[in-house]
Amino acid sequence: MSTGVVDAGLIDELTGIVGTAHVLEDPEMTAGYSIDWTRRFAGTTPLVIRPSDTAETAAVMSVLATAGVPVVPQGGNTGLVGGSVPLAGEAVLSMRRLNECEPVDELASQVTLGAGVTLAGAQAHVASSGLSVGVDLAARDSATIGGMVATNAGGINVLRYGAMRAQVVGIEAVLADGTVVSHLAGLEKDNTGYDFGSLLAGSEGTLGVITRVRLRLHPTQPERATALLAFETAADAVSAAAALRRSVASLHALEAVFERAMTLVSRHLGVAPPVGSLGGDSHRGPDGGGAWLIAEAAARTDPSDELGAAVEELADLVVDAAVALDPTSRQRLWAFRENVTEAISAAGIPHKLDVTLPAARLAEFVDGVPDVIRTADPDAQPLLFGHLGDGNVHVNVLGPDGVEPSEEVDDAVLRYVAELGGSISAEHGIGTAKLSQLHLNRSEAELAAFGAIKRALDPAGLLNPNVLLP
């Protein structure tokens, strides 16, 4: 069966599995599943299927495989690289109904969750146990656990706990032919072969459909201290970030917003940042050179003295600083970081180039990438922010009046990243947006190995066929 064509017999089989209400054909009902959060990537789908558990997912995949229907698994659809939408008329397998939260295993500090549980839902579920999920991100109300594993999501706590792959201690998934693979014991030591959870983390739905995940949890650190620090240059911010990582054992997050992005988010919020100045120094050039860091420490006991002492040691680098201890004041500082993506989206349709740089080349990249962008598209506007603690810079590029910039921008930026020894994808994956540049980071031998794994688990190429693999 080709994409975009649905026969009545197939619909009958699918409705017999998940129920009439959960097989969607009406274009008005399927439209929301066919466009991503950025509005940059959009397609069409002949149908959306919404199973409620692993058994239904397996039965659906078996039917679709027999019919030869390509499938895009979809969680919260918060990705930014076109990896979770049906760009070529595939069916969509929505995992949002797989939202069961099993009891927290407090002895093991673990929990098993359905793939459709949102991050916010998972956080709320485990909170009463005194444990927390290691990964946090601004899209917590929409991003699902299965999608976060499939894209190896990172977020703001990677410097302390690692990305999503590091949280996975067990996984259950359905292969392209409907076979269920389940390994959810969560044993810390289990040398019985391949780590299937690690393989699926970052696979972007190309190898299997994740249905349940067992996560490692971490002791909640209830006491927080947050500092917003202003710097004249990106180099000063990078040096300060390195110093804070060395000196603050309780460091929980280290986020950066660079000048153009800070100007935009401040305008969006209708309030100036409490530290530093915007646009006041002519020597900074057209992009400005200023940088702001949000440094947050978290511990069982008040970490403010530890963070305060470390900030004082940065006196020669820091232009200005504000420290907040109570939740309301801390949230005011965090607003300048967590609302950047929203502010950019309100300004237009950006190209989002999420990259990682070696620490030694990070400031060079931040200072140099605006010229790289302007060479590719003289009218483009670069907006930079990200997770400075792990070298991850979110490069957002808007064209004039908020339109998309030239496609040449993407290739130029990603080539510049590779030249500096960085990764063209820090979070969100490759999707379709970076498909043609994957060779910049992966050798021919690696890509051949990727293809061999794909063919072994999905020989017909039905799972998310237009992402990740060239």
VOGU-3710 file (C-alpha; in Angstrom, 3 decimals, decimal comma):
1> mstgvvdagl> 0,000/0,000/0,000  1,401/3,420/-0,916  1,464/6,471/1,321  -1,570/8,721/1,239  -3,976/5,890/0,312  -6,193/4,209/2,901  -8,590/1,389/2,106  -11,669/0,523/4,106  -10,346/-2,882/5,101  -7,299/-1,346/6,761
11> ideltgivgt> -9,443/1,146/8,643  -11,682/-1,658/9,871  -8,676/-3,581/11,177  -7,273/-0,548/12,960  -10,573/0,519/14,519  -11,005/-3,038/15,735  -7,767/-2,582/17,690  -7,951/0,961/19,074  -11,585/1,950/18,594  -13,268/4,263/16,100
21> ahvledpemt> -12,472/7,407/18,113  -8,755/6,754/17,827  -8,366/6,310/14,092  -8,498/9,790/12,602  -8,985/10,423/8,870  -10,654/13,831/8,745  -8,046/16,374/7,566  -9,285/18,863/10,152  -8,588/16,296/12,872  -5,198/15,213/11,521
31> agysidwtrr> -3,858/18,680/10,682  -2,377/19,281/14,137  -0,332/16,084/13,842  1,118/17,168/10,492  2,984/20,338/11,403  5,768/20,823/13,905  6,103/23,379/16,698  8,303/25,702/14,645  5,762/25,837/11,764  8,718/25,267/9,453
41> fagttplvir> 8,040/21,591/8,754  4,597/20,502/7,593  3,168/17,559/5,687  -0,032/15,584/5,392  -1,210/12,246/6,689  -4,034/9,961/5,581  -4,616/8,776/9,123  -3,572/9,109/12,746  -3,751/6,065/15,014  -3,775/6,496/18,808
51> psdtaetaav> -3,109/3,228/20,674  -3,459/3,094/24,459  -0,824/0,519/25,429  1,950/-1,728/24,181  -0,390/-4,521/23,043  -2,441/-2,140/20,907  0,729/-0,559/19,520  2,074/-3,965/18,532  -1,190/-4,958/16,861  -1,353/-1,665/14,964
61> msvlatagvp> 2,239/-1,963/13,764  1,614/-5,536/12,613  -1,360/-4,403/10,523  0,502/-1,433/9,062  3,561/-3,544/8,273  1,437/-6,110/6,432  -0,131/-3,282/4,420  3,274/-1,682/3,767  2,279/1,638/5,339  5,155/3,909/6,435
71> vvpqggntgl> 4,735/5,292/9,960  5,904/8,351/11,873  5,824/7,742/15,651  4,906/10,955/17,456  4,990/12,028/21,093  4,438/15,623/22,120  5,604/16,883/18,693  7,891/19,449/20,318  10,914/18,617/18,151  12,568/21,310/16,076
81> vggsvplage> 14,096/19,441/13,121  11,091/17,942/11,325  11,565/14,503/12,829  8,041/13,876/14,113  5,740/14,978/11,300  4,569/13,073/8,198  6,488/14,930/5,522  5,794/12,342/2,800  2,233/11,276/3,599  3,065/8,642/6,221
91> avlsmrrlne> 0,575/7,476/8,824  1,096/8,996/12,279  1,249/6,782/15,349  0,448/9,084/18,263  1,744/7,793/21,590  0,034/10,322/23,843  -2,514/7,838/25,244  0,261/5,644/26,673  0,275/7,786/29,805  0,374/5,303/32,666
101> cepvdelasq> 2,686/6,115/35,569  3,663/3,047/37,578  4,439/3,325/41,306  7,850/4,763/42,130  10,387/2,129/43,138  11,899/4,070/46,018  14,393/1,352/46,930  15,905/1,452/43,441  15,198/5,163/42,843  13,510/4,292/39,559
111> vtlgagvtla> 10,110/4,579/37,888  8,472/3,010/34,838  6,403/5,363/32,679  4,329/5,104/29,543  5,857/6,759/26,492  3,052/9,329/26,376  3,571/10,674/29,893  4,644/14,306/29,696  7,776/15,428/31,467  5,672/17,636/33,748
121> gaqahvassg> 3,450/14,659/34,515  6,470/12,518/35,353  7,905/15,237/37,573  4,636/15,569/39,477  4,270/11,790/39,795  7,658/11,240/41,441  7,739/14,436/43,532  6,181/12,998/46,683  8,876/10,319/46,865  11,635/12,922/47,309
131> lsvgvdlaar> 13,049/11,977/43,911  13,194/13,826/40,595  13,682/13,200/36,889  17,219/14,096/35,831  16,298/15,922/32,621  14,321/19,167/32,600  13,408/21,484/29,736  11,093/24,368/28,966  8,678/22,224/26,908  7,970/20,065/29,963
141> dsatiggmva> 4,187/20,439/29,685  4,127/18,969/26,162  7,269/16,882/25,667  6,675/13,183/26,289  9,020/10,679/27,896  9,074/8,445/24,813  9,867/11,349/22,515  12,537/12,615/24,872  14,249/9,224/24,823  13,874/8,898/21,050
151> tnagginvlr> 15,663/12,238/20,580  18,027/11,849/23,554  16,756/15,163/24,940  19,102/17,220/27,074  17,807/20,409/28,630  19,088/22,433/31,526  20,487/19,790/33,917  22,796/17,859/31,588  25,919/19,165/33,313  24,779/17,454/36,522
161> ygamraqvvg> 22,847/14,352/35,430  23,529/13,800/31,735  21,080/13,660/28,823  18,074/11,354/28,502  20,124/8,327/27,469  21,849/8,444/30,865  18,476/8,214/32,634  17,247/5,088/30,830  17,680/1,836/32,798  15,020/-0,175/30,981
171> ieavladgtv> 12,869/0,050/27,889  9,966/-1,556/26,062  9,421/-1,002/22,350  7,557/-2,339/19,355  9,550/-3,118/16,218  8,374/-2,372/12,700  6,728/-5,790/12,278  4,845/-5,609/15,586  7,344/-7,611/17,655  7,555/-6,425/21,279
181> vshlaglekd> 11,003/-6,090/22,848  10,831/-5,522/26,600  13,643/-5,213/29,147  12,396/-3,217/32,133  14,086/-4,772/35,162  16,263/-1,718/35,671  19,234/-3,628/37,049  22,219/-1,348/37,550  24,536/-4,184/36,526  23,256/-6,268/33,622
191> ntgydfgsll> 25,914/-7,439/31,186  23,675/-9,765/29,171  24,253/-8,300/25,745  23,373/-5,200/23,775  21,892/-2,224/25,598  18,663/-1,845/23,659  17,614/1,239/25,610  20,812/3,034/24,711  20,373/2,033/21,071  16,846/3,447/20,888
201> agsegtlgvi> 17,843/6,658/22,687  18,573/9,106/19,901  17,240/6,809/17,158  14,399/9,248/16,348  11,784/6,522/15,889  13,689/4,820/13,068  14,361/1,520/14,860  11,338/0,942/17,082  8,343/2,576/18,714  9,063/3,201/22,401
211> trvrlrlhpt> 6,066/2,300/24,575  7,410/2,198/28,156  10,579/3,512/29,767  12,169/2,806/33,140  14,025/5,873/34,344  16,748/6,409/36,899  15,655/9,053/39,430  17,752/11,412/41,537  17,354/12,769/45,071  15,426/16,016/45,002
221> qperatalla> 17,546/19,051/45,824  14,944/21,347/47,407  17,123/24,344/48,252  17,959/26,577/45,316  19,974/29,707/44,666  19,958/31,395/41,275  22,267/34,077/39,923  21,936/36,133/36,752  25,366/37,383/35,706  26,154/39,932/32,985
231> fetaadavsa> 29,394/39,937/30,960  30,921/42,221/28,361  31,963/39,369/26,062  31,200/35,768/25,237  34,785/34,866/26,163  34,269/36,246/29,671  31,056/34,237/30,030  32,785/31,042/28,883  35,643/31,590/31,338  33,171/32,228/34,145
241> aaalrrsvas> 31,203/29,101/33,275  34,344/26,983/33,501  35,233/28,528/36,865  31,739/27,900/38,251  31,807/24,272/37,164  35,070/23,795/39,034  34,095/25,615/42,213  30,363/24,967/42,773  29,749/21,323/43,637  25,990/21,931/43,775
251> lhaleavfer> 25,828/23,567/40,335  22,566/22,438/38,741  22,218/24,572/35,619  24,343/27,005/33,651  22,459/28,761/30,888  23,504/31,537/28,514  21,629/34,210/26,587  23,619/36,364/24,186  22,888/39,976/23,376  20,536/39,871/20,383
261> amtlvsrhlg> 18,464/37,115/22,013  18,393/38,990/25,327  17,165/42,109/23,536  14,387/40,116/21,868  13,214/38,246/24,964  13,299/41,420/27,074  11,075/43,145/24,533  8,790/40,087/24,481  8,494/40,101/28,282  8,159/43,872/28,421
271> vappvgslgg> 10,865/44,212/31,054  14,587/44,927/30,983  17,009/42,390/32,466  17,854/43,250/36,078  21,590/43,242/35,350  23,710/44,528/32,476  22,805/46,926/29,693  21,451/46,389/26,221  22,756/48,197/23,170  24,685/50,777/25,156
281> dshrgpdggg> 28,208/50,057/23,975  28,973/51,039/20,399  32,241/49,093/20,338  30,322/45,835/20,459  29,421/46,005/16,780  26,147/45,159/15,011  25,507/41,991/17,023  26,600/43,246/20,417  29,047/41,250/22,449  27,234/41,014/25,746
291> awliaeaaar> 26,350/37,736/27,421  24,222/36,727/30,403  24,563/33,568/32,464  21,951/32,014/34,682  23,782/29,888/37,237  21,672/27,803/39,574  22,875/25,749/42,516  20,676/23,099/44,126  21,293/21,060/47,255  19,671/19,529/50,344
301> tdpsdelgaa> 20,752/22,559/52,346  20,941/26,211/51,326  23,626/26,535/48,573  23,545/30,345/48,451  26,834/30,809/50,338  28,625/28,426/47,990  27,226/30,112/44,887  27,753/33,616/46,290  31,384/32,942/47,120  32,007/31,568/43,627
311> veeladlvvd> 30,390/34,629/42,035  32,572/36,922/44,153  35,651/35,146/42,804  34,521/36,139/39,300  34,712/39,832/40,150  37,120/40,658/37,333  34,809/39,108/34,749  31,297/39,963/35,909  29,856/43,350/34,967  26,806/42,996/37,188
321> aavaldptsr> 25,005/40,278/39,138  21,658/39,532/40,745  21,015/36,620/43,123  17,578/35,202/43,954  16,633/32,656/46,627  12,836/32,513/46,838  10,856/30,778/44,039  9,179/33,938/42,733  12,415/35,894/42,433  14,198/32,943/40,899
331> qrlwafrenv> 11,465/32,548/38,302  11,826/36,196/37,335  15,465/35,516/36,480  14,676/32,251/34,684  12,059/34,019/32,543  14,854/35,590/30,492  16,032/32,102/29,497  12,873/30,020/29,364  10,963/32,504/27,194  13,612/32,962/24,518
341> teaisaagip> 12,190/30,234/22,269  8,695/31,671/22,612  9,972/35,165/21,833  11,745/33,961/18,701  8,670/32,078/17,484  6,549/35,179/18,066  8,973/37,118/15,844  8,764/34,731/12,885  9,706/31,317/11,554  13,325/30,632/12,482
351> hkldvtlpaa> 15,846/28,111/11,326  16,948/26,345/14,516  20,493/25,033/14,466  21,173/23,373/17,786  24,900/22,604/18,044  27,678/21,722/20,487  31,167/23,217/20,537  34,316/22,207/22,403  34,805/24,521/25,375  38,023/25,908/23,866
361> rlaefvdgvp> 36,216/27,012/20,674  32,904/28,123/22,188  33,584/31,862/22,440  35,191/31,844/18,995  32,017/30,312/17,593  29,676/32,772/19,320  31,715/35,712/18,041  32,248/34,299/14,557  28,928/32,745/13,594  27,098/36,063/12,928
371> dvirtadpda> 29,533/36,813/10,087  29,139/33,265/8,762  25,364/33,758/8,730  25,534/37,165/7,064  27,842/35,816/4,357  25,196/33,229/3,504  22,269/35,647/3,881  23,063/39,357/4,404  19,584/40,060/5,771  19,495/37,241/8,333
381> qpllfghlgd> 19,425/37,912/12,071  21,296/35,515/14,413  19,867/34,882/17,898  22,025/32,795/20,223  21,351/31,176/23,596  21,861/27,764/25,138  23,344/25,474/27,746  26,795/26,895/28,360  27,639/24,229/30,926  27,828/21,552/28,233
391> gnvhvnvlgp> 28,841/23,659/25,212  25,394/23,580/23,593  24,467/26,723/21,639  20,998/27,182/20,139  21,594/29,112/16,932  18,304/30,617/15,762  18,209/32,548/12,505  15,386/34,810/11,332  15,033/36,476/7,969  13,784/40,060/7,545
401> dgvepseevd> 10,302/40,660/8,982  10,373/37,201/10,530  10,427/35,179/7,326  12,643/32,143/6,968  16,267/32,889/6,082  18,052/31,406/3,092  18,627/27,636/3,166  22,313/28,380/2,611  22,474/29,620/6,222  21,986/26,133/7,627
411> davlryvael> 24,785/24,575/5,629  27,177/27,444/6,330  26,605/27,336/10,095  26,831/23,566/10,363  30,019/23,477/8,306  31,499/26,140/10,582  30,560/24,018/13,613  32,268/20,972/12,108  35,382/22,995/11,266  35,654/23,958/14,934
421> ggsisaehgi> 35,350/20,343/16,040  31,735/20,534/17,199  28,559/18,503/16,681  25,865/19,637/14,240  23,177/18,366/16,621  23,315/18,741/20,387  19,611/18,088/21,028  16,490/17,339/18,953  18,394/15,021/16,609  18,959/15,129/12,857
431> gtaklsqlhl> 15,360/14,828/11,692  15,022/15,966/8,108  16,516/19,434/8,708  20,116/18,220/9,015  19,941/15,059/6,935  22,258/16,304/4,206  24,891/17,461/6,722  25,175/14,323/8,863  28,354/13,365/7,004  30,056/16,385/8,580
441> nrseaelaaf> 30,126/14,541/11,924  29,854/10,883/10,943  32,262/8,890/8,787  31,248/6,673/5,874  31,910/3,640/8,049  29,638/4,940/10,797  26,846/5,761/8,362  27,158/2,291/6,851  26,843/0,780/10,333  23,777/2,938/10,998
451> gaikraldpa> 22,213/1,632/7,796  22,970/-1,976/8,685  21,264/-1,597/12,076  18,250/0,047/10,427  17,897/-2,747/7,860  18,202/-5,430/10,541  15,388/-4,016/12,684  13,242/-2,451/9,953  14,034/-4,235/6,679  11,094/-2,672/4,822
461> gllnpnvllp> 12,085/0,846/5,937  8,635/1,688/7,327  9,599/3,484/10,554  10,131/7,230/10,147  11,680/6,688/6,706  12,614/10,291/5,966  14,703/11,214/9,003  18,193/10,639/10,429  19,604/8,292/7,792  20,754/9,806/4,474
//
